[in-house]
Amino acid sequence: MRLTRFTDLALRVLMRLAVEEGDLPTTREVASAMDVPYTHTAKVVAKLQHMGLVEARRGRGGGLVLTGAGRAVSIGGLVRDLEGPGDVVDCEGTTPCPLRSACRLRGALREAQEAFFASLDPLTLPDLVKAPTGPLLVALSPTPAAD
């Protein structure tokens, strides 16, 4: 199974916010730290806000902050939500598979996909940012500008 870039970036944004210790980072700062385009990061942040996992505060001292729900979210549930429904393979595509009515592979792949998600279900963000990951994420953070 392969995750979409959107899901990958959403997980990285959440992990980055989970280790925040100082000023709240902006979407632009997170994008820069993760070395991804700002526009992609902005779309991910908007989705995470809509899901109630991230709050964006405006004005001086504003930025992105992880919500309580964001800290406690099941990684498996989050990946399911971000990836959306669908099979690993598209048996009904523009050229439907001739085996689709009697195929056992499709069911086996569905089971494997669910096992993948189930293995992520017990994990939360604090699990993902334990050392050595957390300290590395902190090191990626931009240094605050001197006043």
Long-range contacts (C-beta under 8 A, 24 or more apart in sequence): 1-88, 1-112, 1-113, 1-116, 3-79, 3-83, 4-82, 4-83, 5-40, 6-40, 6-43, 6-44, 6-47, 6-82, 7-79, 7-82, 7-83, 9-34, 9-36, 9-40, 9-41, 9-44, 10-44, 10-47, 10-48, 10-78, 10-82, 11-75, 11-78, 11-79, 11-128, 13-41, 13-44, 13-45, 13-48, 13-54, 13-64, 14-48, 14-53, 14-54, 14-66, 14-70, 14-73, 14-78, 14-125, 15-125, 15-128, 15-129, 15-133, 15-137, 16-137, 16-140, 16-141, 17-54, 17-64, 17-65, 17-66, 17-70, 18-66, 18-70, 18-71, 18-125, 18-126, 18-128, 18-129, 18-134, 18-137, 19-129, 19-134, 19-137, 19-138, 20-65, 20-66, 20-141, 21-138, 22-141, 22-144, 23-61, 23-63, 23-144, 24-57, 24-61, 24-62, 24-63, 24-64, 24-65, 25-63, 25-64, 25-141, 25-142, 26-62, 26-63, 26-64, 27-56, 27-64, 29-63, 29-141, 29-142, 30-64, 32-142, 33-140, 33-141, 33-142, 34-140, 47-82, 51-81, 53-78, 66-125, 70-125, 71-124, 71-125, 71-126, 72-124, 73-124, 73-125, 74-120, 74-121, 74-122, 74-123, 74-124, 75-120, 75-121, 75-123, 75-124, 75-125, 75-127, 75-128, 76-117, 76-118, 76-119, 76-120, 76-121, 76-122, 76-123, 77-121, 79-117, 79-120, 80-117, 87-113, 88-112, 88-113
